[in-house]
Amino acid sequence: MNGMEQTPPTIEPGPASATPARLSLAARLINLFATPAEVFDDVRNTPPTETNWLVPALIVMVLGWLGAAVIFSQDSIRFQMRDMAEKAIQKQIEKSHMSESQAEAVRQAGELMDLRETYRQRLGRNKGGEAKCDDERNSR
């Protein structure tokens, strides 16, 4: 009866069965490029959080805005856009979808938008932009 008196051995949980430490947001963002499988495992094995999608979405949105600002601030791009718009207006006039007076209104609206953009860029390039613009208004 010695076999029945023995108690079964207890198994102590080892480090492999412990819950893995959750990666921080910064670690997930950086490791996404270095070790993507580790990041995907971490996201899969932890409860869902808003930071898993919200922060990357905000980063992409801000980078998109900055990229668009850089691209559309170039004079050559703005000239090409103006040229394309003028060609489209002429096509609409030729097809009688737009009258000459409507075309002129669209051109003026485009020029107004271009003037606003030029003014904004000028403010950004001048040091103390507001003060310089106020001086220009007072000198008129």
C-alpha positions in Angstrom: 0.0 0.0 0.0 3.0 2.3 -0.2 1.9 3.4 -3.7 -1.5 4.7 -2.4 0.0 6.7 0.4 2.2 8.8 -1.9 0.8 12.2 -2.7 1.0 13.3 -6.3 3.8 15.8 -6.9 2.7 19.4 -7.1 3.6 21.3 -10.2 4.7 24.8 -9.5 4.0 27.3 -12.2 7.2 28.3 -14.0 8.0 31.4 -15.9 6.5 30.0 -19.1 3.0 29.8 -17.6 3.2 33.4 -16.2 1.3 36.1 -17.9 3.7 37.9 -20.3 4.3 41.5 -19.6 2.3 43.9 -21.8 4.3 46.0 -24.2 4.0 49.8 -23.7 2.5 51.9 -26.5 6.0 53.3 -27.4 7.4 49.7 -27.5 4.5 48.5 -29.7 5.0 51.4 -32.2 8.7 50.9 -32.4 8.7 47.1 -32.4 6.1 47.1 -35.2 9.0 47.6 -37.6 11.6 45.6 -35.7 9.7 42.6 -34.5 6.1 42.7 -35.8 5.2 39.2 -34.7 5.9 40.1 -31.1 3.7 43.2 -31.4 0.8 41.2 -33.0 1.1 38.5 -30.3 0.9 41.2 -27.6 -2.1 42.8 -29.2 -3.8 39.4 -29.7 -3.1 38.2 -26.1 -4.1 41.3 -24.2 -7.5 42.9 -23.7 -8.5 45.4 -26.4 -7.7 49.0 -25.8 -8.4 52.2 -27.7 -4.7 53.0 -27.9 -4.2 50.0 -30.2 -5.9 51.9 -33.0 -6.4 55.5 -31.9 -2.8 56.6 -31.5 -1.6 55.1 -34.8 -4.7 56.7 -36.5 -3.8 60.1 -35.1 -0.2 59.7 -36.1 -1.2 58.8 -39.7 -3.6 61.8 -39.8 -1.0 64.3 -38.6 1.6 63.0 -41.0 -1.0 63.2 -43.9 -1.7 66.9 -43.0 2.0 67.7 -42.9 2.6 65.9 -46.2 -0.2 67.8 -47.9 1.0 71.1 -46.5 4.5 70.5 -47.8 3.3 69.4 -51.2 0.7 72.2 -51.7 3.1 74.9 -50.5 5.3 74.4 -53.6 4.6 77.0 -56.3 5.0 74.5 -59.1 2.3 72.3 -57.7 0.0 75.2 -57.2 0.6 76.4 -60.8 -0.2 73.0 -62.2 -3.4 72.9 -60.1 -4.4 76.3 -61.4 -3.6 75.3 -65.0 -5.7 72.1 -64.6 -8.6 74.1 -63.1 -8.5 76.6 -66.0 -8.6 73.8 -68.6 -11.6 72.2 -66.8 -13.4 75.5 -66.7 -12.8 76.0 -70.5 -14.2 72.5 -71.2 -17.3 73.3 -69.2 -17.8 76.5 -71.2 -17.2 74.7 -74.5 -19.8 72.1 -73.6 -22.2 74.8 -72.5 -22.4 73.4 -69.0 -21.2 76.7 -67.6 -21.8 80.3 -68.6 -18.9 82.8 -68.9 -20.2 84.7 -65.8 -20.2 81.4 -63.8 -16.7 80.7 -65.0 -15.6 84.1 -63.9 -17.1 83.6 -60.5 -15.2 80.2 -60.2 -12.0 81.9 -61.2 -12.4 84.7 -58.7 -13.1 82.1 -55.9 -9.9 80.2 -56.9 -7.9 83.4 -56.9 -9.3 84.3 -53.5 -8.2 80.9 -52.1 -4.8 81.3 -53.7 -4.4 84.8 -52.1 -5.3 83.4 -48.7 -2.8 80.7 -49.0 -0.1 83.1 -50.2 -0.9 85.4 -47.2 -0.7 82.5 -44.8 2.7 81.4 -46.2 3.9 85.0 -46.0 2.9 85.2 -42.3 4.7 81.9 -41.7 8.0 83.0 -43.4 8.2 86.4 -41.7 9.5 86.7 -38.2 6.9 88.5 -36.1 4.4 88.1 -39.0 1.5 89.7 -37.4 3.4 92.9 -36.5 4.8 93.2 -40.0 1.4 92.8 -41.6 0.0 95.4 -39.2 2.7 97.8 -40.2 1.9 97.2 -43.9 -1.8 98.0 -43.2 -0.9 101.2 -41.3 1.3 102.4 -44.1 -1.5 102.4 -46.7 
